[in-house]
Amino acid sequence: MQLVVLGLNHKTAPVAVRECFSFPEDKIRTGLAHIHECEGVHEGVILSTCNRTELYAVVDDADEALPVLRDFFERMAATAIESDDYLFYLREEECIRHLFRVAASLDSLVIGEGQILSQVKKAYSVARAAGTTSTVLNTLFHRAIAVGKRVRTETRIAYSAVSVSYAAVELAKKVFGDLSRSNVLILGAGEMSELTARHLVDNGVKTVFVSNRNYERAVSLAQRFRGVAVPFEDFMKSAVDADIVITSTGAPHYIITAWDVAHLMPKRHGRPIIFIDIAVPRDVEPEAGTIAGVSLYNIDDLEAVVESNIRSRELEAQAAEAIIEEELGELVNRFRYLSYRPVLVRLTDKAERIRQREVKRALAKLPDITPEERKILENMSRMLVRKLLRDPITRINEAAGTDKEPYYLDAVRKLFKVDDIGEEAACEKQTCHRYAGQ
């Protein structure tokens, strides 16, 4: 059997195409309920986010499965779009590496973003509840989730802000630390100022004041943050109580001058204030930033922080890639072990049953044996079994993943008659089959 992933993402498809293949959870559940109807497909997980939709599967043959999976993918999307130009198809180690990079947020539009790991967890949880995962995908996704956590723990890939809005919040935290006692004043109703305000609210700011030349828009925006709308001509009065002022009005001139700020600060009784001026042209006169207690940041300042942080994340990504390669090697070895584990389990189980039976017969003929002598007999029998099996087990281990593996597994089955143990062993043989094709 082989492990594959078929999908599209922000690198391979424009948003108009990604939208057609973006599946809500109920549609994913419905699709998974029918995945076993696809010939040669044994396991499946569907990961669908705003930037990617990917189908991970365990199949009999990767080449034969491609058209089957593509047809399944397109039927779920129910679109006339020809997907061939946008899909990627990865197999075996490349599939594993891809999922590890996805879980570690190295394949995200914004490297280091934190949402993708929870989305991977959710996709796996949905598939497992649907009964479409078994040994291979359970093993793969457990390890991928662990890799994502390890990357975030051992690197600083997610520590620095890489958007203007997040950078603004981080700058505010540097000045005030805990934002739960801080108030924010929003001037204008631009998308960036709203997004920045949203991040500030998510970080616990106390109160949001909103002011706009169109008072109805101010009221609408304030309601989104459970804030207070302020008439535009009175916004400087609210600035007395605000610790953070976000401006994005689109005015052709300064709406806050250095003179305004100089008269504002005595009313604040020494409390510092941050102006985050996202407007172009600028809303706040640059000289205002020279006044004691005032921190002024414009869009260039924030973008410089973002650019620096992006470079920092890219450096951390190199460390993350090293972790992924290390984890990849370990998982590939484990999958190789899964391919012959059923045979070794049956071999050692059969040997143990024979050992116990013969020890029991011997003990029946030695009624006067002491506990210490019984222990010696038990240990001797275990060592005999271990030493007799050492060479065949070593040969199978050495042959794992090579052309010799089928030969050794077949020889062990025939020489030791390990295929006669029962249905449970046969079931384990099926579910623990190797992911790499023969």
C-alpha positions as CSV (number, residue, x, y, z in Angstrom):
1,M,0.0,0.0,0.0
2,Q,1.0,3.6,-0.5
3,L,0.5,6.9,1.3
4,V,-0.5,9.8,-0.9
5,V,-2.0,13.4,-0.7
6,L,-4.0,15.1,-3.4
7,G,-4.7,18.8,-3.0
8,L,-4.5,22.4,-3.9
9,N,-3.4,25.4,-1.9
10,H,-2.5,29.1,-2.1
11,K,0.6,28.3,-4.1
12,T,-1.1,26.2,-6.8
13,A,-4.6,27.8,-7.1
14,P,-6.1,31.3,-7.0
15,V,-8.7,32.1,-4.5
16,A,-11.5,31.7,-7.0
17,V,-10.6,28.1,-7.5
18,R,-9.9,27.5,-3.8
19,E,-13.3,28.7,-2.9
20,C,-14.9,25.9,-5.0
21,F,-12.9,23.3,-3.2
22,S,-13.4,24.7,0.3
23,F,-15.5,22.2,2.2
24,P,-17.4,22.9,5.4
25,E,-17.3,20.2,8.1
26,D,-20.7,18.7,7.3
27,K,-19.6,18.2,3.6
28,I,-16.4,16.6,4.7
29,R,-18.3,14.2,6.9
30,T,-20.5,13.3,4.0
31,G,-17.5,12.8,1.7
32,L,-15.7,10.6,4.2
33,A,-18.8,8.5,4.5
34,H,-18.4,7.5,0.9
35,I,-14.6,7.3,0.6
36,H,-14.4,3.5,1.0
37,E,-16.5,3.3,-2.2
38,C,-13.4,4.5,-4.0
39,E,-11.6,1.4,-5.4
40,G,-8.2,0.8,-3.8
41,V,-8.6,3.5,-1.1
42,H,-8.4,2.2,2.5
43,E,-8.0,5.3,4.7
44,G,-8.7,9.0,4.2
45,V,-8.5,12.4,5.9
46,I,-9.7,15.7,4.4
47,L,-8.1,19.0,5.5
48,S,-9.9,22.1,4.3
49,T,-9.0,25.7,5.2
50,C,-9.3,29.0,3.5
51,N,-5.8,28.5,1.9
52,R,-5.8,24.7,1.2
53,T,-7.9,21.6,0.7
54,E,-6.0,18.3,0.8
55,L,-7.0,14.6,0.8
56,Y,-4.6,12.3,2.5
57,A,-5.2,8.6,1.7
58,V,-3.8,5.1,2.0
59,V,-4.2,3.4,-1.4
60,D,-3.2,0.1,-3.0
61,D,-1.4,1.8,-5.9
62,A,-0.6,5.5,-6.2
63,D,-0.8,5.6,-10.0
64,E,-4.1,3.8,-10.2
65,A,-5.5,5.9,-7.3
66,L,-4.8,9.3,-8.8
67,P,-7.8,9.4,-11.2
68,V,-10.0,7.8,-8.5
69,L,-9.1,10.4,-5.9
70,R,-9.3,13.3,-8.4
71,D,-12.8,12.2,-9.4
72,F,-13.8,12.0,-5.7
73,F,-12.3,15.4,-5.1
74,E,-14.2,17.0,-8.0
75,R,-17.5,15.3,-7.1
76,M,-17.2,16.8,-3.6
77,A,-16.6,20.3,-5.1
78,A,-19.5,19.9,-7.6
79,T,-17.9,22.4,-9.9
80,A,-17.2,22.6,-13.6
81,I,-13.6,23.8,-13.0
82,E,-11.0,21.6,-14.4
83,S,-8.8,20.9,-11.4
84,D,-5.8,19.3,-13.1
85,D,-3.9,22.6,-13.5
86,Y,-4.2,23.3,-9.8
87,L,-3.8,20.0,-8.0
88,F,-0.6,18.5,-6.6
89,Y,-0.1,14.8,-5.9
90,L,2.6,13.7,-3.5
91,R,3.5,10.1,-2.4
92,E,5.2,8.4,0.5
93,E,8.0,10.4,2.0
94,E,7.0,13.6,0.1
95,C,3.5,13.2,1.5
96,I,4.8,12.8,5.0
97,R,7.1,15.8,4.6
98,H,4.3,17.9,3.2
99,L,2.0,17.2,6.2
100,F,4.8,17.9,8.7
101,R,5.4,21.3,7.0
102,V,1.7,22.1,7.0
103,A,1.3,21.2,10.7
104,A,4.4,23.3,11.5
105,S,3.0,26.3,9.6
106,L,5.9,26.3,7.2
107,D,3.6,25.9,4.2
108,S,1.2,28.6,5.3
109,L,0.6,31.9,3.6
110,V,2.1,33.5,6.8
111,I,4.9,31.3,8.1
112,G,4.4,30.6,11.8
113,E,0.7,31.3,12.0
114,G,-0.9,29.4,14.8
115,Q,-4.3,28.4,13.4
116,I,-3.2,25.6,11.0
117,L,-2.2,23.2,13.8
118,S,-5.6,23.2,15.3
119,Q,-7.1,22.8,11.8
120,V,-5.0,19.7,11.3
121,K,-6.1,18.3,14.6
122,K,-9.7,19.0,13.7
123,A,-9.4,17.3,10.3
124,Y,-7.9,14.2,11.9
125,S,-10.6,14.2,14.6
126,V,-13.4,14.3,12.0
127,A,-11.9,11.5,9.9
128,R,-11.3,9.3,13.0
129,A,-14.9,9.8,14.1
130,A,-16.0,8.9,10.6
131,G,-14.0,5.7,10.8
132,T,-11.8,6.4,7.8
133,T,-8.4,6.2,9.6
134,S,-6.5,3.2,10.7
135,T,-2.9,2.3,11.5
136,V,-1.2,4.3,8.8
137,L,-3.1,7.6,9.0
138,N,-3.4,7.4,12.8
139,T,0.3,7.1,13.0
140,L,0.9,9.8,10.5
141,F,-1.4,12.4,12.0
142,H,-0.3,11.7,15.6
143,R,3.2,12.3,14.6
144,A,2.4,15.4,12.4
145,I,0.6,17.0,15.3
146,A,3.5,16.3,17.6
147,V,5.9,17.8,15.0
148,G,3.8,20.9,14.8
149,K,3.9,21.3,18.6
150,R,7.7,20.6,18.7
151,V,8.4,23.2,16.1
152,R,6.5,25.9,18.0
153,T,8.2,24.8,21.3
154,E,11.8,24.6,20.1
155,T,11.8,27.5,17.7
156,R,10.6,31.1,17.8
157,I,8.8,30.8,14.5
158,A,5.5,32.2,16.0
159,Y,7.0,34.8,18.3
160,S,7.1,37.8,16.1
161,A,4.3,39.8,14.4
162,V,4.1,39.5,10.7
163,S,1.1,41.7,9.9
164,V,0.7,45.4,10.4
165,S,-2.2,44.9,12.8
166,Y,-0.4,42.3,14.9
167,A,2.7,44.6,14.9
168,A,0.6,47.4,16.3
169,V,-0.6,45.2,19.1
170,E,2.9,44.1,20.0
171,L,4.1,47.7,20.1
172,A,1.2,48.5,22.4
173,K,2.1,45.6,24.7
174,K,5.7,46.8,24.9
175,V,4.4,50.2,26.3
176,F,1.6,49.0,28.5
177,G,2.3,45.3,29.1
178,D,-1.1,43.9,30.2
179,L,-3.7,45.6,28.0
180,S,-6.7,44.7,30.2
181,R,-6.7,48.2,31.7
182,S,-6.1,50.1,28.5
183,N,-8.7,51.9,26.3
184,V,-8.5,52.3,22.6
185,L,-9.8,55.1,20.4
186,I,-10.4,54.4,16.7
187,L,-10.6,57.3,14.3
188,G,-12.0,56.3,10.9
189,A,-13.6,53.1,9.8
190,G,-10.9,51.7,7.5
191,E,-10.3,47.9,7.2
192,M,-6.8,48.1,8.7
193,S,-7.8,50.1,11.7
194,E,-10.8,47.8,12.3
195,L,-8.5,44.8,12.1
196,T,-6.0,46.3,14.5
197,A,-8.8,47.2,16.9
198,R,-10.0,43.6,16.7
199,H,-6.6,42.3,17.7
200,L,-6.4,44.7,20.6
201,V,-9.9,43.6,21.8
202,D,-8.7,40.0,21.5
203,N,-5.8,40.9,23.7
204,G,-8.2,42.3,26.4
205,V,-8.4,46.1,26.0
206,K,-10.9,47.5,28.4
207,T,-13.0,49.9,26.3
208,V,-13.2,50.9,22.6
209,F,-14.2,54.4,21.5
210,V,-15.0,54.8,17.8
211,S,-15.2,58.2,16.0
212,N,-15.9,58.8,12.3
213,R,-17.1,61.8,10.2
214,N,-20.1,59.6,9.4
215,Y,-21.6,59.1,12.9
216,E,-23.7,56.1,11.8
217,R,-20.6,54.2,10.6
218,A,-19.0,55.0,14.0
219,V,-22.1,53.5,15.8
220,S,-22.0,50.4,13.5
221,L,-18.3,49.8,14.2
222,A,-18.6,50.5,17.9
223,Q,-21.3,47.8,18.2
224,R,-19.0,45.2,16.8
225,F,-16.6,45.8,19.7
226,R,-19.3,46.6,22.3
227,G,-17.7,50.0,22.4
228,V,-18.8,53.6,22.5
229,A,-19.5,55.8,19.4
230,V,-18.1,59.4,19.7
231,P,-19.0,62.4,17.5
232,F,-16.0,63.3,15.3
233,E,-15.8,66.8,16.6
234,D,-15.4,65.4,20.2
235,F,-12.8,62.7,19.6
236,M,-10.0,64.6,21.4
237,K,-12.1,64.5,24.6
238,S,-12.2,60.7,24.4
239,A,-8.4,60.8,23.8
240,V,-8.1,61.9,27.4
241,D,-9.2,58.4,28.5
242,A,-7.7,56.5,25.6
243,D,-4.3,54.8,26.0
244,I,-4.1,53.7,22.3
245,V,-5.3,55.8,19.4
246,I,-5.6,54.2,15.9
247,T,-6.1,56.5,13.0
248,S,-7.1,55.8,9.4
249,T,-9.4,58.5,8.2
250,G,-8.3,59.2,4.6
251,A,-8.2,62.9,5.3
252,P,-5.9,64.9,3.1
253,H,-4.3,66.8,6.1
254,Y,-3.4,66.1,9.7
255,I,-6.4,65.7,11.9
256,I,-4.2,65.5,15.1
257,T,-1.5,68.2,15.3
258,A,1.4,68.5,17.7
259,W,-0.5,71.4,19.3
260,D,-3.5,69.1,20.0
261,V,-1.3,66.5,21.6
262,A,0.6,69.1,23.7
263,H,-2.7,70.3,25.2
264,L,-3.9,66.7,25.6
265,M,-1.0,65.3,27.7
266,P,-1.4,67.5,30.8
267,K,-5.0,66.3,31.1
268,R,-3.7,62.7,31.2
269,H,-1.7,63.4,34.3
270,G,1.5,61.6,33.2
271,R,-0.2,58.6,31.6
272,P,1.6,57.6,28.3
273,I,-0.3,57.3,25.0
274,I,0.3,55.5,21.7
275,F,-0.7,56.9,18.4
276,I,-0.8,54.2,15.6
277,D,-1.2,56.2,12.4
278,I,-2.1,53.8,9.6
279,A,-3.4,56.5,7.3
280,V,-1.8,57.5,4.0
281,P,-1.6,60.6,4.0
282,R,-0.8,60.6,7.7
283,D,-3.4,61.7,10.2
284,V,-1.0,62.7,13.0
285,E,1.6,65.4,12.7
286,P,5.1,63.8,13.1
287,E,6.2,66.4,15.7
288,A,3.6,65.0,18.0
289,G,5.9,62.0,18.6
290,T,8.5,64.2,20.2
291,I,6.2,65.1,23.1
292,A,7.0,63.4,26.4
293,G,4.8,60.4,27.1
294,V,3.8,60.0,23.4
295,S,4.7,57.1,21.2
296,L,3.9,57.6,17.5
297,Y,4.0,54.9,14.9
298,N,3.1,55.3,11.3
299,I,2.6,52.7,8.6
300,D,6.2,52.7,7.6
301,D,7.3,52.0,11.2
302,L,4.9,49.1,11.4
303,E,5.9,47.6,8.0
304,A,9.6,47.9,9.0
305,V,8.7,45.8,12.1
306,V,6.8,43.3,10.0
307,E,9.7,43.0,7.5
308,S,12.2,42.4,10.3
309,N,10.0,39.8,11.9
310,I,9.4,38.0,8.6
311,R,13.2,37.7,8.2
312,S,13.4,36.4,11.8
313,R,10.7,33.8,11.1
314,E,12.5,32.7,7.9
315,L,15.6,32.0,10.0
316,E,13.5,30.1,12.5
317,A,12.0,28.2,9.6
318,Q,15.4,26.8,8.8
319,A,15.6,25.3,12.3
320,A,12.1,24.0,11.8
321,E,13.0,22.3,8.6
322,A,15.8,20.4,10.4
323,I,13.3,19.2,13.0
324,I,11.0,18.0,10.2
325,E,13.7,16.0,8.4
326,E,14.7,14.4,11.7
327,E,11.1,13.4,12.5
328,L,10.5,12.3,8.9
329,G,13.4,9.8,9.1
330,E,12.0,8.4,12.4
331,L,8.5,8.0,11.0
332,V,9.7,6.3,7.7
333,N,11.5,3.8,9.9
334,R,8.4,3.2,11.9
335,F,6.4,2.6,8.8
336,R,8.9,0.1,7.6
337,Y,8.5,-1.6,10.9
338,L,4.7,-1.7,10.5
339,S,5.2,-3.6,7.3
340,Y,6.7,-6.7,9.0
341,R,5.4,-6.2,12.5
342,P,2.4,-8.6,12.1
343,V,4.7,-11.4,11.1
344,L,7.1,-10.8,14.0
345,V,4.2,-10.5,16.4
346,R,2.8,-13.9,15.3
347,L,6.3,-15.5,15.3
348,T,7.1,-14.3,18.9
349,D,3.6,-15.1,20.1
350,K,3.8,-18.6,18.7
351,A,7.2,-19.1,20.3
352,E,6.0,-17.8,23.6
353,R,3.0,-20.2,23.6
354,I,5.2,-23.2,22.9
355,R,7.6,-22.1,25.6
356,Q,4.9,-21.8,28.2
357,R,3.4,-25.1,27.2
358,E,6.7,-27.0,27.5
359,V,7.6,-25.3,30.8
360,K,4.3,-26.3,32.2
361,R,4.9,-29.9,31.2
362,A,8.3,-29.9,32.7
363,L,7.0,-28.4,36.0
364,A,4.4,-31.1,36.2
365,K,7.2,-33.7,36.3
366,L,9.1,-31.7,38.9
367,P,6.6,-31.4,41.9
368,D,9.4,-30.8,44.4
369,I,11.0,-27.9,42.5
370,T,11.8,-24.8,44.7
371,P,10.7,-21.3,43.7
372,E,14.3,-20.4,43.0
373,E,14.7,-23.4,40.7
374,R,11.4,-22.6,39.0
375,K,12.7,-19.1,38.3
376,I,15.9,-20.5,36.8
377,L,13.9,-22.8,34.5
378,E,11.7,-19.9,33.4
379,N,14.7,-17.7,32.6
380,M,16.5,-20.4,30.7
381,S,13.5,-21.1,28.5
382,R,13.1,-17.4,27.7
383,M,16.7,-17.1,26.8
384,L,16.5,-20.1,24.5
385,V,13.5,-18.7,22.6
386,R,15.2,-15.3,22.4
387,K,18.4,-16.7,21.0
388,L,16.7,-19.0,18.5
389,L,14.7,-16.1,17.1
390,R,17.5,-13.5,17.1
391,D,18.9,-14.4,13.7
392,P,15.6,-14.5,11.7
393,I,14.4,-11.3,13.4
394,T,17.7,-9.6,12.6
395,R,17.5,-10.7,9.0
396,I,14.0,-9.3,8.7
397,N,15.0,-6.0,10.3
398,E,17.9,-5.7,7.9
399,A,15.7,-6.5,4.9
400,A,12.9,-4.0,5.8
401,G,12.3,-1.6,3.0
402,T,14.5,-3.5,0.5
403,D,13.7,-5.9,-2.3
404,K,14.6,-8.8,0.1
405,E,11.8,-8.0,2.5
406,P,9.0,-10.0,0.8
407,Y,11.4,-13.0,0.5
408,Y,12.3,-13.1,4.2
409,L,8.6,-12.5,5.3
410,D,7.4,-15.3,3.1
411,A,10.2,-17.6,4.3
412,V,9.3,-16.9,8.0
413,R,5.6,-17.5,7.3
414,K,6.2,-20.8,5.7
415,L,9.1,-22.1,7.9
416,F,7.3,-21.3,11.2
417,K,3.7,-21.6,9.9
418,V,2.8,-18.2,11.5
419,D,-0.2,-17.7,9.2
420,D,-2.3,-20.3,11.1
421,I,-2.9,-18.1,14.2
422,G,-6.4,-16.8,13.5
423,E,-8.6,-14.1,12.2
424,E,-7.2,-11.4,14.6
425,A,-3.7,-11.8,13.2
426,A,-5.1,-11.7,9.7
427,C,-6.9,-8.4,10.5
428,E,-3.7,-6.9,12.0
429,K,-1.9,-8.0,8.8
430,Q,-4.3,-5.9,6.7
431,T,-4.3,-2.8,8.8
432,C,-0.6,-2.7,9.5
433,H,0.4,-3.2,5.9
434,R,3.3,-1.1,4.7
435,Y,2.6,2.3,3.3
436,A,5.3,2.0,0.6
437,G,4.4,0.1,-2.5
438,Q,5.9,-3.1,-3.6
